[in-house]
């Protein structure tokens, strides 16, 4: 049985996936803070309003989009499964999505720099496509 080597996605695809991930990480982090506020209002203060009625499903959709962006970036950058899972779990603790976003951005930018340096391109032509 032969194994086929899996190639990493082109730098332009990784950069695009990183952009979506960064936006959704911030949105997920903000949505998680709002969810915590909603839980406090609903269960702690026994209030019933628009926020307490509708925010949970909205937050769920935002988190789902965040999860898809993690999988997209992780597969394109060839992350191990444990890194993908840990990034998925970052969306469950307030403030952690912001920390994870900074770390993922730094490591992905370093990966892109090494990829662009290895193939001799500056990356400027890849970004325009």
Beta strands, then each sheet from edge to edge (+ up, - down):
end
